[in-house]
């Protein structure tokens, strides 16, 4: 694809004898929202872990813009502009809400380790900017009133939003969301969808989404990839996917 | 001031310097180090040999000891900092014992198990106080800088830290290096205060003593580490009248604190204008409530 921001080519990952991801390919065009769906254990999160470098692929290649990233350290991939959230929310529990986001802004400051040991004017200036930027993000996710609270004291839905704010704080071009609506009721899910649509527009993000809530997937994604047992079984727009007999069979089983 | 009292302050200051490094490495970065005595030994022996064999001025010996210990931390960090949790602790313990045995067996240079007597006692009270204050202030500033936050992020969740672009290995390495430098400084000061060093001073007992101070004061608090280093150095001296029972009392105090406050004396509370104001406001409002009743 011409303007693809992420290109995954024949990606394969084996754990011992298990083929978690098998010959998976995907092309993500800049500015789009794509979803990967599939039954539990289909290998969706493994794909995210491969993109972000937590796992090294058994075979296949991953390109971000034009750079090959399948053998690069996780933190460098984040620096290049890929942010993610985790299926089971991984905040820094002992940090305040503000510090969770402020820590993720660290790349916006460049004062040295030596300046970390003393309060130089440059450090004070940069720290002030970091705080302002982080507070701005917190206002966006409507958590600014709880900035000083412990992150672990937030209710579930807020923790999700905080994790997304932390991911955006690194100013990514590509955002990977791993089941953002997991465990949410219909009302919360609706709000989350609006929120994702809002940040997508506001930050010019490209979003790759794993989700089980079909209304989220159908409402947000321009394009859907369905996988089962590590293999792509269908590909297309939401309408095409909904009427695809292979997908229905994978999700519901085949009747007689 | 009596020399006895001065001595307690000097030892507290030296322990404090070693504890601060350990607090940064173990408390804030989350790498449990059980071999601090080994780093003290490197600092002590390198600076002593510089003074005794090469007739170097004290401050040059001291900084050479610091540098050497920092360098060894970096070299040791490459293979060990990738280890998870307990395995890192075991590796540092092994390193510390290995250093002690190397010193014991390098008879010609280090005097072996008999140690080195007659080191010029150049460590003075003002110097120790100055060094301890500089170290405390620097570490206190470091943990609230972006680098310090990155260290804490590594402790809290290494995978999440990497996912926001933190080079977790590098931050562990920096903490290990700073810890090494401070331990080297403490070792050099100790050698030039006591005037005599021998390998048995740097056994696992010393490592335990220092890590207990970090845990006792509060793993996530520089203020706590400072307080614990001073209190726990002075405590056995205060209890000296109880003779042999003083170490039992010392142990009992540590056990008591761990049972009633597992997060340490101060937990993650830090001394600052804001925290003092919060403390003042909450206590005065509590007083007002009491008066109303």
Interface residues (C-beta under 8 A of the other chain):
Chain A: X52 X54 X73 X74 X75 X76 X78 X79 X83 X84 X86 X90 X91 X92 X93 X94 X95 X99 X102 X103 X104 X106 X107 X109 X111 X113 X115 X116 X117 X118 X119 X123 X126 X127 X130 X166 X167 X169 X170
Chain B: X137 X138 X139 X141 X142 X145 X146 X147 X148 X149 X150 X152 X153 X156 X157 X159 X160 X161 X162 X163 X164 X165 X166 X167 X168 X174 X220 X268
